[in-house]
Amino acid sequence: MNTAAAKKPSAGQLIIVVAISLFSLSCLFPFIMVISGSLSTEKDIMDYGYTLIPKSVTFDSYRILLLGSNRIIDAYGISILVTAAGTALSVFVTSMGAYVMARRSFKYRNILSVYVIITMLFNGGLVPWYIICVHYLNLKDTLWALILPMLANAFNMFLIRNFMLSIPEDLHESAKMDGAGEFLIFYRLIAPLAVPVLATVGLFVALSYWNDWFLGLMFVDKQELQPLQLLLRTLVSNVEFLKSSSNAAAMQRISAQIPSESIKMALTVVTIGPIIFLYPFVQRFFVKGLMVGAVKG
């Protein structure tokens, strides 16, 4: 009886659980409203705003998107490829740089840390950056143009560095005594211990690559290389152009039939699908990696 009484939650614990549960459910409301908006008519959105349940269900927005389904599928493939390759390369490069800065035996690690900090405070500007990427690195109209400019991130590097500083230096010394080199120590010893922070940074990087449209706008002219976000941004811009045109009555009749607001919601549903499935795989690492990487060091 005493054991059962000890396991019974207190009133304060029940209040906390109920409050967190209600807050978690409230986080679903925006997503439900987006889905409802994508299934609503343009008139209902204008009259009633965004609601949890659509007044009149219609699939016109998705039918319009299906008119360009071939381009959307190609753009999906480009975005998935860029996100997967970019995330893997970025985590590898960033973690290697963080490992060098975390090694106390490396006498230039403070100089390297200052150099990385400077990149967070200053940059050369948009024009020099564009000239280097196009004229010196020849990234124009290549997949590398969507990957290389975002490959290294100073904030992520310091996040991983602070986590690695919590790993005892004795592990490095014992591995050195066994004849292991720096790369082997990093690959076989440090990287497995740093999985929480690497998964956290990987999530940040994957979201950045998936949501990026600016690199495609700057460096990609070929339609077959356009990522999904750039294609959808172009589609929304075209819809807005039609809705704002008033030069001809025919254009007004055409634009009046285009559900611009529900198309935006449908685009959100289309683009959010794949990346949202990434969260369950990294959720168990997220809090630990973020907190330890932010506090230690």
Secondary structure as GFF3:
##gff-version 3
##sequence-region A 1 297
A	DSSP	alpha_helix	2	7	.	.	.	ID=ss1
A	DSSP	alpha_helix	11	26	.	.	.	ID=ss2
A	DSSP	alpha_helix	28	38	.	.	.	ID=ss3
A	DSSP	alpha_helix	42	48	.	.	.	ID=ss4
A	DSSP	alpha_helix	60	66	.	.	.	ID=ss5
A	DSSP	alpha_helix	69	102	.	.	.	ID=ss6
A	DSSP	alpha_helix	109	121	.	.	.	ID=ss7
A	DSSP	alpha_helix	126	131	.	.	.	ID=ss8
A	DSSP	pi_helix	132	136	.	.	.	ID=ss9
A	DSSP	three_ten_helix	143	146	.	.	.	ID=ss10
A	DSSP	three_ten_helix	148	150	.	.	.	ID=ss11
A	DSSP	alpha_helix	154	165	.	.	.	ID=ss12
A	DSSP	alpha_helix	169	177	.	.	.	ID=ss13
A	DSSP	alpha_helix	182	185	.	.	.	ID=ss14
A	DSSP	pi_helix	186	190	.	.	.	ID=ss15
A	DSSP	alpha_helix	191	193	.	.	.	ID=ss16
A	DSSP	alpha_helix	195	211	.	.	.	ID=ss17
A	DSSP	alpha_helix	214	219	.	.	.	ID=ss18
A	DSSP	three_ten_helix	223	225	.	.	.	ID=ss19
A	DSSP	alpha_helix	228	244	.	.	.	ID=ss20
A	DSSP	alpha_helix	249	256	.	.	.	ID=ss21
A	DSSP	alpha_helix	260	276	.	.	.	ID=ss22
A	DSSP	alpha_helix	279	295	.	.	.	ID=ss23
###
